[in-house]
């Protein structure tokens, strides 16, 4: 799969996008939307190549709840809060780096199928 991407399951929806930070690093952002509260959600990104560093390796959420907007009578109007996980992927050299993104619940069960994608690092 290539980025950006969107996935849906019975329990949640997610969007994944990336943007270049430097010639050797990329910011990977995972946004989560749940339909009902889920406890103990974790997001991990595993790099197959030891030349790619992922920081942090994991994002943990004690509870994910559906976004709620409290109605306002005048500006500024509130927007729903969308939980996100922001990771920095850094490489020693330019190239294409395969990664696997997983979103799991507290029991370790995948909430969406593992996402296999390739991160392009421009390099210098």
C-alpha positions as CSV (number, residue, x, y, z in Angstrom):
1,X,0.0,0.0,0.0
2,X,1.2,3.5,-0.6
3,X,0.7,6.6,1.5
4,X,-1.6,8.4,2.2
5,X,-4.1,5.6,3.0
6,X,-7.3,5.0,4.8
7,X,-8.6,1.8,6.3
8,X,-11.8,0.8,8.0
9,X,-12.8,-2.1,10.3
10,X,-15.9,-2.8,12.3
11,X,-14.4,-1.0,15.3
12,X,-12.3,1.9,13.9
13,X,-11.1,3.9,10.9
14,X,-7.6,5.1,10.4
15,X,-5.7,7.4,8.1
16,X,-2.0,7.3,7.6
17,X,0.0,10.0,5.9
18,X,3.6,11.0,5.7
19,X,5.6,14.2,5.1
20,X,9.3,14.8,4.6
21,X,11.1,16.4,7.5
22,X,14.7,16.3,6.1
23,X,16.5,14.4,3.4
24,X,16.8,11.5,5.8
25,X,13.7,11.7,7.9
26,X,9.9,11.4,7.4
27,X,7.0,12.2,9.8
28,X,4.4,9.4,9.8
29,X,1.0,10.4,11.3
30,X,-1.7,7.9,12.1
31,X,-5.2,9.3,12.9
32,X,-7.8,7.1,14.6
33,X,-11.6,7.3,14.6
34,X,-13.6,4.9,16.7
35,X,-17.3,4.1,16.7
36,X,-17.4,3.0,20.4
37,X,-14.8,3.3,23.2
38,X,-11.9,0.9,23.0
39,X,-9.4,0.5,25.9
40,X,-5.7,-0.3,25.6
41,X,-5.0,0.6,22.0
42,X,-1.4,0.5,20.7
43,X,0.1,1.5,17.4
44,X,3.5,0.1,16.4
45,X,5.6,0.5,13.4
46,X,8.2,-2.2,12.7
47,X,11.0,-1.5,10.2
48,X,12.4,-4.5,8.4
49,X,15.6,-2.7,7.6
50,X,18.0,-2.0,10.5
51,X,19.0,1.2,8.7
52,X,15.6,2.7,9.5
53,X,15.0,4.1,13.0
54,X,11.5,4.7,14.3
55,X,10.9,7.0,17.2
56,X,8.9,6.4,19.2
57,X,8.5,2.7,18.5
58,X,5.0,2.7,19.9
59,X,2.0,4.9,20.8
60,X,-0.4,3.8,23.5
61,X,-3.9,5.1,24.3
62,X,-5.6,4.0,27.5
63,X,-9.0,4.8,26.1
64,X,-10.1,5.8,22.6
65,X,-13.6,7.3,22.4
66,X,-15.6,8.6,19.5
67,X,-15.1,12.3,18.9
68,X,-17.6,14.5,20.6
69,X,-18.3,18.2,19.8
70,X,-19.9,20.4,22.5
71,X,-22.2,22.8,20.7
72,X,-21.2,26.4,20.9
73,X,-23.5,29.4,20.3
74,X,-20.8,31.6,18.9
75,X,-17.2,31.4,17.5
76,X,-14.8,29.8,18.0
77,X,-16.8,26.7,17.2
78,X,-15.2,23.5,18.6
79,X,-13.9,20.7,16.4
80,X,-13.8,17.0,17.3
81,X,-10.5,15.8,18.7
82,X,-9.0,13.1,16.6
83,X,-6.4,11.0,18.4
84,X,-3.2,10.7,16.5
85,X,0.2,9.0,16.7
86,X,3.1,10.9,15.3
87,X,6.3,9.0,14.6
88,X,9.7,10.0,13.0
89,X,11.4,7.6,10.7
90,X,15.0,8.3,10.1
91,X,17.5,6.5,7.8
92,X,21.2,6.6,7.4
93,X,20.9,6.7,3.6
94,X,18.2,7.3,1.0
95,X,16.1,4.4,-0.2
96,X,12.8,2.6,0.0
97,X,12.2,1.1,3.4
98,X,9.4,-1.5,4.1
99,X,7.5,-1.1,7.3
100,X,4.5,-2.8,9.0
101,X,2.0,-0.7,10.9
102,X,-0.1,-2.5,13.5
103,X,-3.1,-1.2,15.6
104,X,-3.9,-3.6,18.4
105,X,-6.2,-3.7,21.4
106,X,-5.2,-4.5,25.0
107,X,-5.3,-8.3,24.4
108,X,-2.9,-8.0,21.4
109,X,-5.7,-8.5,18.8
110,X,-5.3,-6.6,15.5
111,X,-8.1,-3.9,15.2
112,X,-7.3,-3.6,11.5
113,X,-5.3,-5.9,9.3
114,X,-1.5,-5.1,9.5
115,X,-0.6,-2.5,7.0
116,X,2.5,-3.2,4.9
117,X,3.9,-0.1,3.1
118,X,7.2,1.4,1.9
119,X,8.6,4.6,3.2
120,X,10.6,6.6,0.7
121,X,13.6,8.4,2.2
122,X,15.2,10.9,-0.3
123,X,18.7,10.9,1.1
124,X,21.4,13.4,0.3
